[in-house]
Each structure stands twice: as C-alpha cells, then as structure tokens.
Amino acid sequence: MPKDRGEAKERVEIASEKRAKTPLEKRGEHLDRIQRTFIASMIGIVAGIVSFLLSDVVTGFLVMVVGIVLQKYLFYPLRHGLPPLGAKDWFYQSFMTFSIWFIVLTFLLTSSA
C-alpha cells in the first residue's frame, strides 16, 4: 500500500511542476506557428510555379518534395524548430506545402489552357 501512495505523490509533484504559460509566452508560440505556416505556404507557391515551368509531372512532384525537405533545414536556423517539432507538426507543415503546391499548380495549368 505505501508504494501506491508514493507513486501518487510523485504524480502530484510532476503535475505541479508544469506551470501555466504566461500570455506573452502563448503569444510568442502563436506567432511562431503563424510564421511556420507562412513559410510552408511560400515554399508551396514557389514549388507550384517551378513545377508549372518545368511542365513534367514527376519532376514537379519532386520539386514539391524538395520544398518539404527544405523546410527542416530552413526552420532550425530561423529558430522555428526549437523546441523540436513533433511528428504532428512536421505532418502539418508538409501538408500545408503540398496543398498550396497543388492549388497553385492546378490554377496555373487550368488558366493556361
């Protein structure tokens, strides 16, 4: 029985160590997410235009993949990857780049017909 009480006490201590974020910290994190989304969108736009100019489906798709990989090497020098981003964050960034790339490429292909 004492072992269970000790584990419960440890859980309470761990929970109490987590402190609430200040409004300034929350705002900073929010601005960081907005900047990451903006970068992903700009990379998607550039990748869509380059894909259109290359006019090859496979090469265009590879340009988009390079744009996704480029984000990882772009975020860390800009300090947007700190603390390290999780799998969910990288999936979101990749999806944003892909979706913007797809929209731009589709728009350019249909408007040139």
C-alpha positions in Angstrom: 0.0 0.0 0.0 2.7 2.6 0.8 4.2 2.0 -2.7 0.9 3.2 -4.3 0.8 6.3 -2.1 4.4 7.1 -3.1 3.6 6.8 -6.8 0.5 9.0 -6.4 2.7 11.6 -4.6 5.2 11.5 -7.5 2.4 12.1 -10.0 1.2 15.1 -8.0 4.7 16.5 -7.8 5.2 16.1 -11.6 1.8 17.7 -12.3 2.6 20.6 -10.0 6.0 21.2 -11.8 4.1 22.1 -15.0 3.3 25.7 -14.8 0.8 27.7 -16.8 2.2 29.7 -19.7 2.1 33.5 -19.5 0.2 35.4 -22.1 3.5 36.6 -23.6 4.7 33.0 -24.0 1.4 32.0 -25.6 1.6 34.9 -28.0 5.2 34.1 -28.9 4.3 30.4 -29.7 1.3 31.6 -31.7 3.4 34.0 -33.8 5.9 31.2 -34.3 3.2 28.9 -35.7 2.0 31.6 -38.0 5.5 32.2 -39.3 6.0 28.5 -39.9 2.7 28.3 -41.8 3.7 31.3 -43.9 7.0 29.8 -44.8 5.3 26.5 -45.7 2.8 28.4 -47.9 5.5 30.4 -49.7 7.5 27.3 -50.3 4.3 25.7 -51.8 3.7 28.7 -54.0 7.3 28.7 -55.3 7.2 24.9 -55.8 3.9 25.2 -57.7 5.3 27.8 -60.1 8.6 25.9 -60.7 6.6 22.7 -61.3 4.5 24.5 -63.9 7.5 25.9 -65.6 9.2 22.5 -65.7 5.9 21.0 -67.1 6.8 17.5 -66.2 4.6 15.7 -63.6 7.4 13.6 -62.0 9.8 16.5 -61.8 7.1 18.8 -60.5 6.3 16.4 -57.7 10.0 16.1 -56.9 10.2 19.9 -56.6 7.4 19.8 -54.1 9.2 17.0 -52.1 12.4 19.1 -52.1 10.3 22.0 -50.8 9.1 19.9 -47.9 12.6 18.7 -47.0 13.9 22.3 -47.4 11.6 23.4 -44.5 13.5 21.3 -42.0 16.8 23.0 -42.9 15.2 26.4 -43.0 13.3 26.2 -39.7 16.3 25.5 -37.5 18.5 28.5 -38.5 15.4 30.7 -38.1 14.8 29.1 -34.6 11.3 27.9 -35.6 12.2 24.3 -34.9 13.0 24.9 -31.3 11.8 23.2 -29.2 12.0 20.3 -31.6 8.8 19.8 -33.6 6.9 16.6 -33.3 5.6 14.3 -36.0 2.2 16.0 -35.9 3.9 19.4 -36.5 6.0 18.1 -39.4 2.9 16.4 -41.0 1.0 19.7 -40.8 3.9 21.6 -42.4 4.2 19.0 -45.1 0.5 19.0 -45.8 0.4 22.8 -46.0 3.2 22.8 -48.6 1.6 20.0 -50.6 -1.8 21.6 -50.6 -0.6 25.1 -51.6 1.6 23.5 -54.3 -1.4 21.5 -55.6 -3.7 24.6 -55.6 -1.1 26.8 -57.4 -0.2 24.1 -59.9 -3.8 23.4 -60.7 -4.6 27.1 -61.1 -1.7 27.6 -63.4 -2.5 24.5 -65.5 -6.2 25.4 -66.0 -5.6 29.1 -66.6 -3.0 28.4 -69.4 -5.4 26.1 -71.4 
